[in-house]
Amino acid sequence: MLPPFYLIVDDPDWLARLGPVGLTFAQLRIKDKSLPETSEAIRQGLAVARRHGCLLVINDYWQQAIDAGADWVHLGQEDLDTADVPALRRAGIRIGISTHTPAELDRALALDPDYVALGPIYEPRGKTVDHAPQGLARIREWKARIPCPLVAIGGIRLEQAAEVYAAGADSICVITDVLKAADPEQRCRDWLAAAERNAPKH
């Protein structure tokens, strides 16, 4: 079962900060680093996450994830053009896939993913995206179609958590609402508490 709160970070230092407050599921998304730097960050991130009992999803860099012994990889639609999904499966790695349109969802489901991400649910605050906000109705539509857990992502604030879970999200993924908070540790605690209160019980 997928944990109901999911945080994306861009540096292993965040895992060292937020692991102790109870973070159990996170994605490491590295941008604008050399391949050696990225590989080292992945290895470091996995080590830090495991020390704190946190499952770490590696974004995009599927070969480096295999080499480092990761348990999870997240692939965007562009990543699917080049990722060796059978190699990931042979390595025992679970896969999450981003979706924004019905055609992308069909493509993702054909690969039997371990979760599907839908976004942006609301207007994103920390990232420019090519897709309009999906809204709560799209969460309900996706949930009715997929056999795996559904992750809602994009512009979601803590104050909207209850309505997003109620619409059918199994997990909510955030970035800005925690990492840009005045007190990221407390915001993470608050998210974990909201997830415990509001997430669907399976």
C-alpha positions in Angstrom: 0.0 0.0 0.0 1.2 3.5 -0.9 1.8 5.9 2.1 -0.8 8.7 1.9 1.7 11.5 2.1 4.5 11.8 -0.5 7.1 14.6 -0.6 9.4 15.5 -3.6 12.8 16.8 -2.6 15.8 18.0 -4.7 18.6 17.2 -2.3 19.4 14.4 0.2 19.7 17.0 2.9 16.0 17.3 3.0 15.7 13.6 3.8 18.1 14.1 6.7 15.9 17.0 8.0 12.5 15.5 7.5 13.1 11.8 8.0 13.3 12.3 11.8 9.8 13.9 11.9 8.2 10.8 10.4 8.4 11.1 6.6 8.0 7.6 5.1 7.7 8.2 1.3 9.7 10.7 -0.8 11.0 11.3 -4.3 14.4 12.5 -5.1 14.2 14.7 -8.2 17.6 16.0 -9.3 17.8 18.7 -12.0 20.8 20.5 -13.5 23.6 18.3 -12.1 26.2 16.3 -13.9 25.6 12.6 -14.2 28.4 11.7 -11.6 26.9 14.3 -9.2 23.4 12.8 -9.8 24.6 9.3 -9.2 26.2 10.3 -6.0 23.1 12.2 -4.8 21.0 9.1 -5.5 23.4 6.8 -3.5 23.5 9.3 -0.7 19.7 9.9 -0.7 19.0 6.1 -0.6 21.3 5.7 2.4 19.8 8.6 4.3 16.3 7.6 3.6 16.9 4.0 4.7 18.4 5.2 8.0 15.1 6.9 8.7 12.8 4.2 7.4 11.7 6.2 4.4 11.1 4.7 1.0 12.8 6.8 -1.7 11.6 7.0 -5.3 14.2 8.1 -7.9 12.9 10.4 -10.5 13.9 9.9 -14.1 17.3 8.3 -13.7 16.3 4.7 -14.0 19.7 3.2 -14.9 21.3 5.0 -11.9 18.4 3.8 -9.7 19.1 0.2 -10.8 22.8 0.6 -10.2 22.2 2.1 -6.7 19.8 -0.6 -5.6 16.7 1.6 -5.4 13.3 0.2 -4.7 11.2 2.7 -6.7 11.5 4.8 -9.8 9.1 7.6 -11.1 8.9 8.1 -14.8 7.3 11.1 -16.7 5.8 10.6 -20.1 9.0 11.7 -21.8 11.0 9.2 -19.7 8.8 6.4 -21.0 10.3 7.0 -24.5 13.7 5.8 -23.3 13.3 3.9 -20.0 13.9 0.2 -20.1 10.8 -0.9 -18.1 11.5 -4.6 -18.4 15.0 -4.0 -16.9 13.4 -2.1 -14.0 11.0 -5.0 -13.4 13.8 -7.5 -13.6 15.6 -5.5 -10.9 12.5 -5.7 -8.7 11.9 -1.9 -8.9 8.4 -0.5 -8.5 7.3 2.1 -11.0 5.2 5.3 -10.7 4.1 7.1 -13.8 3.0 10.7 -14.4 -0.2 11.3 -16.3 -2.2 14.4 -17.5 -4.5 13.2 -20.2 -6.6 10.1 -21.0 -4.1 9.1 -23.7 -1.3 9.3 -21.2 -3.2 7.3 -18.7 -3.8 4.6 -21.3 -0.1 4.5 -22.0 0.7 4.3 -18.3 -1.8 1.5 -17.6 -0.4 -0.6 -20.4 2.8 -0.8 -18.4 1.1 -2.1 -15.2 2.5 0.7 -12.9 2.6 0.5 -9.1 1.0 3.9 -8.9 -0.3 6.6 -11.3 0.2 10.3 -10.6 -2.3 12.9 -11.8 -1.5 16.5 -12.0 -1.5 19.4 -11.6 -4.6 19.3 -9.4 -4.5 23.0 -8.7 -2.4 25.8 -10.2 1.2 24.9 -9.3 3.3 27.3 -7.3 6.8 26.1 -7.8 6.9 24.8 -11.4 5.8 25.8 -14.8 3.7 23.1 -16.4 2.1 22.5 -19.8 -1.3 21.3 -18.5 -4.2 23.2 -17.0 -5.3 22.3 -13.5 -7.1 19.0 -13.4 -9.4 19.6 -10.5 -11.2 17.2 -8.2 -13.5 15.8 -10.8 -10.5 14.4 -12.8 -9.3 12.6 -9.6 -12.7 10.8 -9.4 -12.5 10.0 -13.1 -9.0 8.5 -12.8 -9.8 6.6 -9.7 -12.6 4.9 -11.4 -10.3 3.7 -14.2 -7.2 2.5 -12.5 -6.4 -0.7 -10.6 -3.4 0.8 -8.7 -3.0 3.6 -6.2 -3.6 7.2 -7.4 -1.3 10.0 -6.4 -2.5 13.6 -6.7 0.1 16.3 -7.3 0.4 19.9 -8.2 -0.4 23.1 -6.2 -2.0 21.2 -3.3 -1.9 23.0 0.0 -2.4 21.4 3.4 -5.8 23.2 3.7 -7.0 21.3 0.6 -5.9 17.8 1.8 -9.3 16.6 3.0 -11.1 17.4 -0.3 -8.3 15.8 -2.4 -8.4 12.6 -0.4 -12.2 12.7 -0.4 -12.2 12.9 -4.3 -10.3 9.6 -4.4 -6.6 10.3 -4.0 -4.7 7.5 -2.2 -1.7 9.7 -1.7 -1.0 13.4 -2.0 2.4 14.5 -3.3 3.7 18.0 -2.5 6.8 20.1 -2.9 6.4 23.8 -2.3 3.9 23.5 0.5 6.5 21.9 2.7 9.9 22.9 1.2 9.0 26.6 1.0 7.2 26.7 4.4 8.5 28.9 7.2 9.0 25.8 9.2 9.3 22.8 6.9 9.6 20.3 9.7 6.3 21.4 11.3 4.6 21.6 8.0 5.7 18.0 7.3 4.3 17.0 10.7 1.0 18.7 9.9 0.8 16.9 6.5 1.5 13.6 8.1 -1.3 14.2 10.7 -3.7 15.4 7.9 -3.0 12.2 5.9 -3.6 10.1 9.0 -7.0 11.8 9.5 -8.2 12.0 6.0 -6.6 9.5 3.7 -8.8 6.5 2.6 -8.4 3.5 4.8 -7.8 0.3 2.8 
